[in-house]
Amino acid sequence: MLVNNITITGDVTPVIVDGRTMVPIRVITESLGGKADWNDATRTVTLTIDNKVLSMTIDTVIPGFGAAPVILDNRTYVPIRYIAEALGAQVEWIVNSRQIVVTK
């Protein structure tokens, strides 16, 4: 993944779920200078990035977006395009290199 021209390599790779690219939440949040909080009781993840707050509940479709955050192998994955667009960033998928490019 390339975020603001910096290559980000996490300990797990992004996955495709129902045609949506999902990334590990901590990798994308921290690479954008934010933080992620988890509420186990409600299975809700809250991202705080650039004074913007995004809350999502696991397996609950994000309104107007058609995708939901998921837990795979004990990791929370979120739809990268939703996160980027909510923060005013752009996302591009480079087919040849199979790389996600996020520009904020």
Phi and psi in degrees as a GROMACS rama.xvg file:
@    title "Ramachandran Plot"
@    xaxis  label "Phi"
@    yaxis  label "Psi"
@TYPE xy
-115.596  119.206  LEU-2
-120.621  116.185  VAL-3
49.9209  47.2701  ASN-4
65.9419  17.6877  ASN-5
-116.677  127.342  ILE-6
-74.39  127.304  THR-7
-113.33  121.713  ILE-8
-119.581  113.563  THR-9
-90.8747  179.107  GLY-10
-82.7468  -9.61121  ASP-11
-135.674  157.372  VAL-12
-93.6056  157.888  THR-13
-60.5607  158.363  PRO-14
-129.89  159.846  VAL-15
-105.129  122.946  ILE-16
-125.267  117.401  VAL-17
51.2631  42.2313  ASP-18
79.6998  4.78854  GLY-19
-110.764  137.844  ARG-20
-82.2296  121.519  THR-21
-113.251  135.962  MET-22
-121.566  152.494  VAL-23
-60.68  130.873  PRO-24
-59.5789  -44.1548  ILE-25
-66.2083  -37.7439  ARG-26
-60.3799  -51.2581  VAL-27
-71.0821  -40.5683  ILE-28
-63.4889  -49.4849  THR-29
-68.2258  -33.3706  GLU-30
-68.6423  -22.4423  SER-31
-96.1758  8.01219  LEU-32
81.6184  21.785  GLY-33
-113.262  -168.141  GLY-34
-138.422  155.714  LYS-35
-121.44  137.085  ALA-36
-123.018  144.647  ASP-37
-117.944  132.979  TRP-38
-112.305  104.332  ASN-39
-64.7272  -36.5085  ASP-40
-62.9557  -39.8423  ALA-41
-102.582  -4.51046  THR-42
55.9741  42.9128  ARG-43
-111.997  136.592  THR-44
-110.537  135.338  VAL-45
-121.737  123.931  THR-46
-103.825  136.848  LEU-47
-123.674  113.599  THR-48
-139.934  126.336  ILE-49
52.0295  43.5657  ASP-50
63.4904  14.2068  ASN-51
-105.26  141.219  LYS-52
-118.722  126.335  VAL-53
-121.617  124.35  LEU-54
-115.791  135.814  SER-55
-139.635  142.572  MET-56
-105.664  134.85  THR-57
-55.826  135.312  ILE-58
64.4691  13.4573  ASP-59
-109.921  120.774  THR-60
-60.8141  133.563  VAL-61
-72.2867  122.945  ILE-62
-54.0089  131.571  PRO-63
76.8413  3.85942  GLY-64
-120.846  -29.1429  PHE-65
78.6114  19.7143  GLY-66
-143.013  156.97  ALA-67
-130.866  147.559  ALA-68
-64.5316  149.536  PRO-69
-135.428  161.229  VAL-70
-112.001  123.155  ILE-71
-128.595  125.812  LEU-72
50.845  45.6679  ASP-73
64.1918  20.2739  ASN-74
-120.939  140.96  ARG-75
-91.5381  125.866  THR-76
-113.442  140.243  TYR-77
-126.591  153.937  VAL-78
-70.9571  116.913  PRO-79
-60.5916  -39.906  ILE-80
-63.7284  -40.5564  ARG-81
-61.651  -47.9888  TYR-82
-60.0189  -49.154  ILE-83
-62.5963  -47.9823  ALA-84
-65.7242  -36.5278  GLU-85
-65.209  -23.7637  ALA-86
-98.5256  2.16187  LEU-87
79.9114  19.8235  GLY-88
-98.7532  168.292  ALA-89
-110.762  144.995  GLN-90
-123.476  136.28  VAL-91
-134.975  138.626  GLU-92
-105.026  120.282  TRP-93
-95.4982  106.88  ILE-94
-60.9296  -50.6277  VAL-95
-58.6962  -41.0056  ASN-96
-97.7046  -3.34451  SER-97
52.0637  50.8017  ARG-98
-122.141  141.84  GLN-99
-96.6897  130.123  ILE-100
-118.274  121.572  VAL-101
-115.399  125.952  VAL-102
-124.197  124.582  THR-103
